[in-house]
């Protein structure tokens, strides 16, 4: 990904589904290699999602609500299986109906992190649906405009995608995120702040791809608000790492990566 600020969103940069240069979502989530040292390829890939989110996230939650998180913040604890089902419903393909509890907030954050860094956020036909389902109502109009500007035709072309967010013939665009753990840093009946540690694969699979699929490690911080009987995102930011020492795995070819994305489905994540 391109260099990002402490909140994970380049002011002029790119992001993971990341957006193109600058504030991704107002920030948008990022998609591929993040560090400038990984080269231009990383910059482009990472830009997509995060960029759209950046502009938005850097401004805070934008909420006028008088409710604020409790001063006594929860202690950090390793994420472990709770035995509680995260949700039993979905709105479209996005999990919904999270419990009004600390665990519910963490499950919501984990699932929303996956959605915000998905390939679908780059597609105009899906973007508005994602924004309406994931974000708080008062943030949706401004965020929709920021996303549309961040994921414009020029940015999509830099990723090898057409104006509809589709890869050219013989190529498959990959943006798949897997949360490894969550940390609740503040909680009240109306708001919650959750950090989600993630890894993922991002890029375009194809023999002549200029943006090959690479792995990435990042942490997303989501400010959530309890609204209409569910947790919604008021704002979010992203930063690199923590990342492990790279292994010596043999890289798969383009066909193997494309088939993996098509053949292996995703999960609904729980605390």
N, C-alpha and C positions, 0 to 999 in steps of 0.2 A: 504494500500500500504506500501511498505517498505519505510524507511526513505529516504527522498530526499533532495537534496540541494535546495538553494533558487530558482534555475531555474526549479526545479521539476523533475530532473532526477538523479537517483542514479548512481554514477560512477561505482558501482559494483553491482548494485541492480536490482530491478525489476520494472516493470511498469504496467500500467493499461491494455491495451490490453496487458497491461503493460508488459514490457519485464522482462526477468529473471534476475536479478542481475546486476546491472551495468548500463550502459548507454543504455537506451532503444532504442531510435530512433537513436541513435547516437544522439538519444533519441527516445524512443517510448512512446506513450501515456499510461497512466496507466488505470487499470480497476477496482480494488476493493479496499477495505479498504486501506487507505494509511498509517495510523500511525502504528508504531510498536506496540503500545499499543493495537491495535485491534487484535493482534495475528498473528500467522504464516499464517492463512488463508488469511488475508488481504494482507500480503506481497506477497503471490503467485499471488493472483488475480490482484493486482495492477501492478505487475511487467510487465505484458505482453506488452501493447501498449507503455507505457511511456518509458520503458527501451530502446527500439530500438530508440526512439526519443532522448533520453538523450544525448548520445554521440554526436549526430549530433547537437543538440540544444546548448549544452554547448560551442560549438566552435564559436557561432555567426552565422551570415547568410552565411559566407563563400563566400560572394560576392566580386568581384573585381571591381564592378561598382563604378564609381566616384560620382554617384548621391547619395546624402544623404538626409534624411528627413529635412524639413525646421526647423529652430531653433524655430520659434514660433509654439509651439505645441498646438493642439486643446484643448479647455477646456473640462474637463470631464462633461458628461451629462448623465442622466438616459436614458436608451434605451426606445424609444417609437415607436409606429407604424408610419411609414412615408407615407404609402399609395402607395408606389412604389413597384412594383413586383420585387423580387430579381433577378430572371432569368426566361427565358422561354425555356431554352434548357438544356439538360443533355448529358454527355458523358458516355454512359453505364448507371449506376445508380447514378452517381455523378453529382450534379448540375455544370453547367459551363456557361461561357459567362456573367460574372458579369460586372456591369457598371464601367466605369473608373471614379469613384467618391468616396467620403468618404463613402457614404452609401454602394456602391458596395463593397468596401474593407471590411466593417464590415459584410456584408452578406456572402462574401466569407469565412472570418475567422470563422464565426459561423458554416457554412456548412462543412468546412474542419475539424473543431474540432470534429464533429460528426463522420466523416469518419475515422479519425486517431485513434479513440478510439472504433472502431466497432469490432465485432467478425471477420469480413472479413480480417482484417489486419493480423490475425494469420494464414490465409490459403495461402499457397504458390501459389495456382492457382489464387488468387485475388490480392496478395500483389504487384506484379509488375505492375498491372493495376492501382492500387491506387497510387503508387509512380509516375508513368508517368503522371497521371491526376492531382495530387495535387501539386507536387513539381517542382521547377524551373529546367530547363534542366541540368544545370551544377552541380546540387546536386544529380541527380538521380543515377548515377553509384555507388558512394560511399555510398549513403543511402540504396540502394538495398542490398549491401554487409553487411552493419551494421544490417539491419533488419533480414536478413537471419541468421546471427550469433546470434542475440539476441533471435529470435524465433526458436531456434534449437529444435531437437527432445526431448532433456532432459527437456527443459523448458516447452514445450507443455505437456509432460507427467506429469509435476508437477501440471498442471491445469486439468488433467484428459482428455487430448486430444491426438489423435494419430498424426502421423507425417504430416498429411494433415490438421490438425487443426479441426478435427471433434470429437465430444464427443462420448463416448461409448454408446452402446445400453441402452435405458432407461434414458439417460441423455440429457440435453440441455444446451449448453454453452450460457450464456447471457452477452452481453456487449452493453448496450444501453445508449447513452448520450443525454441530453437535455440542450441546451444553454438557460440561463435565461437572459442574457444581454451581450452587448458588449461595449467596451470603446476604442475609437480611441486615441492613445497617440502621434502619429506623422503621418504626411502625406505629400507626394509630388507627382508629376506626375508619378514618377517611383517606389516609395516605400511607404509602410505604415506599421505601427505597431499597432496591435489590440489585446486587452485583451478580452477573452471570459470567462464569469463566467458560470460554468456548474454544473449540478448534473447528476447522472446516477445510473444505477444498473449493478452490475458485479458479476460473479460467475457461478457456475454450478448447475443447477436445477436437482435434483434427490434424491431419498429417502436415498441413502447411500453416498451422495456427501461429500467430505472432504473440499470442497471449496464452501459453500453455497452462494446464491445470497444475496449481501448486497448493501446498498446505499453508495454513495460517493459524496463529494463536492470538486471542484477544479477550478482553474483558469488557462487557457492556454494562453500564449502570443505567437502570430504568427507574424513573420517578413515576410511581403508580398512584392512581386516584380511584376511590370506590365510587362508581357511577352507574346508575341503572342496574343495580344488583350484580355488578361484575367489576373486575379490576381492569382499568384502562390506562394507557400510557399518557402521561402529561408531558414528559420530555425524556430524552435519553442521550447518552454520550458513549464514547468508545475509546479504549486505549489498547496499545499492544501488550501481549504477554498476559501472564507468565508463560514462557515457552521453554520446552525441554531441549536438551542437546539433540540435534538431528541424528536419526538413526542411519543405518547403512542399507535401508530397504532399496531394492531395485525398482526403479520407476516403471510403471506400467505404460503401455503404448496408448495412443489416442483411442483406438477401438475398445480397449479394455475399460478405459475410464468412462467412455460414453455408455457402454453396456451396463456398467455398475450403477450409473445414475438412473437408467431406465428400468433396471431389474430389481433394485433394492429400494423399498419404500422407507418413509420416515417414521418417526415415533411421536407419541404425545408424551411430553415430559412431566414428571411429578417431582415433588420435593422429597 
